[in-house]
Amino acid sequence: MKAMLLAAGRGERMRPLTDHTPKPLLRVAGVTLIEHHIEALARAGFRELVINHAHLGAQLVAALGDGADYGVRIDYSAEPPGALETGGGIFNALPLLGEAPFVVVNADIWTDYDFAALPRLPEGLAHLVLVDNPAHHPAGDFALEDGRVREAGPARFTFSGIGVYRPALFAGSPCGSFPLAPLLRVAMAAGRVSGERYAGAWFDIGTPERLADVNRWVGERHGDDRRLGRRPAE
């Protein structure tokens, strides 16, 4: 099973940190956000990764290379200036992702979610990991009832940025820039999106203040690299 890391965003709210550094190369506990995900995916058994890039993308390629240092193979999906949004970025990368279901992870989150827990063959067109609503997003995104994700319902949660998708979700999509959410809502209305609630650590690294918050949180709880499950420092 392949996995894609979404790393093409400009990171406007993270400026000035992202003026000269792509957002996925910002660090938590000394490790870049994207390396944290690559190492977690490798531990979960993923060996073939796709990373999209646009803003300062050459820095990502230079930092990560072909993935051999992490025990994976990385293919890159380059996007034009301004990027293609989430839906367009995934659609653009489909030739690299193949015909089987694949995992997609937003590179600008930090979590201790175990990617090995994701279903390899979702029942419908997508499977989403939802989390409790953070303070900056109290209304949530979607409802979760009996393992099904719906647009509305009594128990609303926030989309974590972690999902499993079948290529068929993108059937008929146009080339170019477009969001993912409308495709998911159509699939939800047809009852074809499953989901789960994750109650562990999850942070949306959307602003410099949130980056500082997660660094404090990780530093307080995971001072030792081994407790993060990371490779020992060389």
N, C-alpha and C positions, 0 to 999 in steps of 0.2 A: 504494500500500500504506500502511495506517495503522499507527501505533505507539502503544502505551500505556505510560505511566510509572506505576509503582506507588508512590504517595506518601502512603498513608493510615495507615501504621503510627504507633504512639505513640512508639516509640524508648525503651522503658523503660531499656535498658542504657546509653543515652546521657545519662541524667539526671545532673546538673541542666541540661545544655546544651539538652535538649529540653523543659524545663518551660515555656519562653516562646518557643521557636523550633521550628517543625516540622523534623524531621530532614533532609528534602531541601534545606532552606535553610542548612544548615551549609556551611562553605566549605573548599575545598582550593585553595591557591595564589590566594586572593582571589576565587574563583569558586564559587558555590553548586553543590552536587552536581547538582541538577536542571538548572541552566543548562548545566553541562558536557555532560549527556546531550542536552539539546535542541539545542545547537549541533552536537554530533556527529551526531545524527540528521538535522539540516538539511543538513550537508555530504554525507551519504550519500544525499540526495535525498528524504527523507521530508518531506512538507509538511502532513500532517494528523495531529495528535497528540491523544491523550486522556489526561488526568491524573485519577486518583482522589484523593480527599482526605477526611479526617475530622478528626484532631487538628489544631487551629489552621489548618484549611484555608483560612480567609479570608486568611491571610497569603500562602499560595501564590498564590491568585487575584490578590491585590493586587500581588505581586511580578512575576508573569509576564504578566498581562493576557490578551489574546486571541492572543498569540504573534507579533504583527506585528513587534515589535522583533527577532525571531529569524528572520524570513522563513518562519514557519509559522502554521498556524491551530490554536489549542488549544481543545478542548472539555473541560469538567470533569464528572466523575462523582462527585457528592457521596454520602457514605456516613454512616450513623448513628454516634453516639458508640460507640467501641470498634471501629469498622471491620468489614469483612466477611471478613477473611483473604484470602489471595491468590486462591484459586479463586472465592470469592464476589464479590470485588471485580471480577475479570475478567468473570464472568457478569453482574454488575449493569451493566457497561459495554457489553455486546454490542450493544444498540441503537445506540450511538454508533460502534461498530467496524465494523458492517456484516457482509456475508456472505462476504467474501473472507478469506484468511489474513491475520494481523496479527502484528506484533512486540510483545513485552512485555519491558520492562526494569525491573528493580528500581532505584528512584531512590537507594537507599542503598548503591550500589557505586561504585567509581571504576575506570575501565578506559580503555585506548586502543584497544579493539577497534573495527574498522572495520565499522559496521553495514551498509555496502553489500555485505559479503560474505555476508550472510544469504540463504538461499534464499527467493525470493518464493512458490514453490509447493512446500512440503515434500511428500515422497513419501507420508508417512503423515499422522497427526493432529497431530504436533508435531516440531519440530527444536530440540534443546537445545545450547547452548554450554557445554562443561565445561572446568574448569581443574584444574591440579594442586592437591592438597589442601593448604590452608594449615595452619600450626602449630596453630591453634585448632580445626581440624576434620580430624584426621588420617585418620579412617576413610572419608571421602568420602561421596557420596550414591548414585551409580549407576556401573555398569560400561559401558565402551565397547568394542565389538568389531565390526570391519569396518563402521564407520559406523552401527551400530545401538546404541541405548542400552537397557541391560537393568538389572533391579533388582540382579542379582548377577553376579559374574564376577571373573576374576583381576586385571584392571586397573580399579581404582575411582578415580573422580574426583569433584570437587565441582561441583555445579550453579552456574553463574555468576550466575544471575538474568537471563539473556538467552535468549529463546526465540521461536520462531515457532509459532503455533497456528492450527489450523482451528477455526471455531466449532463444528464437529461434535464436538470433544473434550468440549464442555460439554453435549451433548444429554442431556436427562433430568435435569439438575442441578436441585436445589431452590433457590428464592430464599432468601437469608439467608447466614449465615457458614459457609464451609467451606474446607478447604485444597486446594491444587492437586495435591499429590503423589499422593493416591490415584487421581485421574483419570489421571495420567501412568503410574502403575504398571499400571493396567488396559490402557492402550494399549501399554505396553512388552511385556506378556505376549502381546499379539496381534501383536507385531513391527511396530508402527506408529509407532515413535518413532525418528527418525534423530538423529545428533549429530556433533559435532566437538570436538576438543580445541584450546583456545586457549592458547598458551604465552607470550603477551605480558603486559603489565601488567594486574593485576586485584587489587582490594582490596575486602574486605567491611568497610564502615565500621560496625562493630557496637558499639564502645565508644569513649570519649574517647581512650583510649590508641592505638587503631588509627587514629583520625582524626589524631592527632599524628604517627603513623608515616607515613601517606600524605602528609601535608604536608611532612615532612622529605624523603621519597623524591622527590616531585615537585619540591620546591625544589632539590634537588641535581642533578636531571637536566634540568629544564625551567625554568630561570630566566627565559628569554625567552618572552613570551606567544606569539610566532609559532611557536615550536617545539611548542607545544601545539595548533596549528591553530586558535587562537581568534581572534576578531575583535580588532583592535588596540583598546587602551583609548582612550576618547574624552577 
